[in-house]
Amino acid sequence: MVKETVLCIKRSELPGTWLKEKSVVPMSLDLFVNYCDKAGFKFIDRELAERQPDLKQIIPYIILQTKDRKRTAVYNRQGSEKRLHDLWSIGIGGHINPIDSVNSYMAGSNRKQSVQNQSFREILMAGMHRELNEELLKKNKADSPQFIGVINEDLTEVGKVHLGAVFGILTDSPETYHAGPELFQFNWMDTEKLHQLNMELWSILALDLGSKWK
């Protein structure tokens, strides 16, 4: 079985305002990238990273909403992270892997930069787009993901070792989005009714962050 390695940053190198028990921090992509570039990052065996709360695994977390914000895409967790099973989520995403370094390098064929020297921005964006392409069978290519900010929670075992880099997609054609099998029971729900679901904490935080998105 091939071991998965995931992109991590040392907790001690990240701003404390990002790492409270519950953090919802709106910011620009440039600011987020600058902090993470300065902090430094490396790929760590996932099994090891899951046992090291001194590391934060960076997770692109993409939320889908209609342009009027009245409807939000949701799905039921049934994927590889068993600790989240049966919780409802509004976030599409996952770990950043070394393949995202390769993908970002190949996408910039006019550059002579080595894979090892890829910037955090390139790797993050490659990982985010890979997750979208893996999880959605169809989507509106005209809808562009926009970075919103950072979420964190240190109250659950999953949250303690992950940091959410949240992106948002606003669409006027929700019917063009078709989910793959990982997004179980994918559907669009009235945003104001999401509180009725048993949602993962990250999704609650992401909704709060999304409400601050202009």
ZIFENKA-V242676 format. One record per residue. PHI is phi as a letter, one per 30 degrees, with the letter a starting at -180 (NA if undefined). Layout:
phi=PHI
phi=PHI
//
This chain:
phi=NA
phi=d
phi=d
phi=c
phi=c
phi=b
phi=d
phi=b
phi=b
phi=d
phi=e
phi=d
phi=c
phi=c
phi=d
phi=d
phi=d
phi=d
phi=c
phi=d
phi=e
phi=b
phi=b
phi=b
phi=b
phi=d
phi=a
phi=d
phi=d
phi=e
phi=d
phi=d
phi=d
phi=d
phi=d
phi=d
phi=d
phi=d
phi=d
phi=i
phi=b
phi=a
phi=c
phi=b
phi=e
phi=d
phi=d
phi=d
phi=d
phi=d
phi=c
phi=b
phi=d
phi=d
phi=c
phi=c
phi=d
phi=d
phi=b
phi=d
phi=b
phi=c
phi=c
phi=c
phi=b
phi=d
phi=d
phi=d
phi=i
phi=d
phi=b
phi=b
phi=d
phi=b
phi=a
phi=c
phi=d
phi=b
phi=d
phi=d
phi=d
phi=d
phi=d
phi=c
phi=e
phi=i
phi=d
phi=d
phi=b
phi=c
phi=c
phi=c
phi=l
phi=l
phi=d
phi=c
phi=c
phi=e
phi=e
phi=d
phi=d
phi=d
phi=d
phi=d
phi=d
phi=d
phi=d
phi=c
phi=d
phi=d
phi=c
phi=c
phi=d
phi=d
phi=e
phi=d
phi=c
phi=d
phi=d
phi=e
phi=e
phi=d
phi=d
phi=e
phi=d
phi=d
phi=d
phi=d
phi=d
phi=d
phi=d
phi=e
phi=d
phi=d
phi=d
phi=c
phi=d
phi=b
phi=a
phi=d
phi=d
phi=d
phi=d
phi=c
phi=d
phi=b
phi=d
phi=c
phi=l
phi=b
phi=b
phi=a
phi=b
phi=c
phi=c
phi=c
phi=d
phi=d
phi=d
phi=d
phi=c
phi=b
phi=b
phi=c
phi=c
phi=c
phi=c
phi=b
phi=b
phi=c
phi=b
phi=c
phi=b
phi=d
phi=d
phi=d
phi=c
phi=b
phi=d
phi=d
phi=d
phi=d
phi=c
phi=d
phi=h
phi=e
phi=a
phi=c
phi=b
phi=e
phi=e
phi=d
phi=c
phi=d
phi=d
phi=d
phi=d
phi=d
phi=c
phi=d
phi=d
phi=e
phi=d
phi=d
phi=d
phi=d
phi=d
phi=d
phi=d
phi=d
phi=d
phi=c
phi=d
phi=c
//
